Amino acid sequence: MKKNDKLAVVIPAAGVGSRMQAQMPKQYIPLLGKPILVHTLQKLAGLDCVDQFMVAVSKEDGYFSTHLLPDSRFSHCEGGQERADSVLLALQALAPSQPDWVLVHDAARPLVALDDIRRLIEQCVNQGQGGILAAKVKDTIKRGEAQVQETVPRASLWQAFTPQMFKYEELLTALELGLSQGANITDEASAMELQNKPVQLIAARTDNLKITTPEDLPLAEFIIQQQGKQHD
């Protein structure tokens, strides 16, 4: 980071995670004795270069508590109906601190490697443009409904991860415009793409799993345990 640049992180955590088929939002499901969200926040807290973290939670969230926040850099705000709404509200809540750059990271991605995030930050700052962590698609990809219509060439296909990092003002503007136009914004990169802004692809570890369905939980537990052994 440049000496005077301010970096903030947004964690949208207002979703209900319906595909988990659980009685609570998926970010609060226990993972090795701690809620998934706590694993994610504690991992991100290891980024010493970050000035402020903003967690966007639902107004009806009965599980969130400030005791879940790792340190004084973490704050929370009200989230929105969709992910993009939550990110926009978090960006607006960060306005008084005037960050130069912002990272957006999924609450349900506790396995992200800090070295990958640091490389993303370095690359974005050095190039002066945003980027995302991603991995080249390994599997053969088919397009179709009940039957295969075609095999999609995978040479230029990437699986998008988070964090995704952009200049604060550019992302704020892109989300405001995209949402006002009724665009389908699935991640921050898609909002930037709509405004013809460049988005770098930074290769990352493929174990940056987003916990989405019940079968992801035992896999996430195994990966966390293996990551812990690597740091023993």
CORSULPE-V503249 format. One line per field, one symbol per residue. ss: DSSP state (2 for helix, 1 for strand, 0 for the rest). psi: psi as a letter, one per 30 degrees, with the letter a starting at -180 (. if undefined). burial: b if it has 24 or more other ideal C-beta (glycine too) atoms within 12 Angstrom, else e. A space follows every 10 residues. Layout:
BEGIN
ss = ???
psi = ???
burial = ???
END
This chain:
BEGIN
ss = 0000001111 1110000222 0000022201 1001122222 2222000000 0111111000 0000022200 0001111100 0022222222 2222222000 1111000000 0002222222 2222222000 1111110000 1111000111 1100000111 1111111222 2222222222 0000000222 2222000001 1110000000 0000222222 2222222222 00
psi = klegkkklkk jkhglfhfff hlflkfffkk jhfkkeeeee eeefffjffk ekkjkjlkeg jgfkkfffke affklllkaa eleeeeeeee eeffeffile lkkkkkfgif gkkeeeeeee eeeeeefgll llklkkkelk kkklcflkel kkkgegkkkk allkklkeee eeeeeeeeef fgljjfleee eeefghkkjk jjklkfgikj jeleffeeee eeeeeeeeef g.
burial = beeebbbbbb bbbbbbbeeb ebeebbbbbe beeebbbbbb bbbbbebebb bbbbbbbbee bebbeeebbb eebbbbbbbb ebbbbbbbbb bbbbeeeebb bbbbbbbbbb bbbbebbbbb bebbbeeebb bbbbbeeeee eeeeeeeeee eeeeeeebbb bbbbbbbbeb bbebbbebbe eeeebebbbb bbebbebebb bbebbebbbb bbeeebbeeb bebbeebeee ee
END
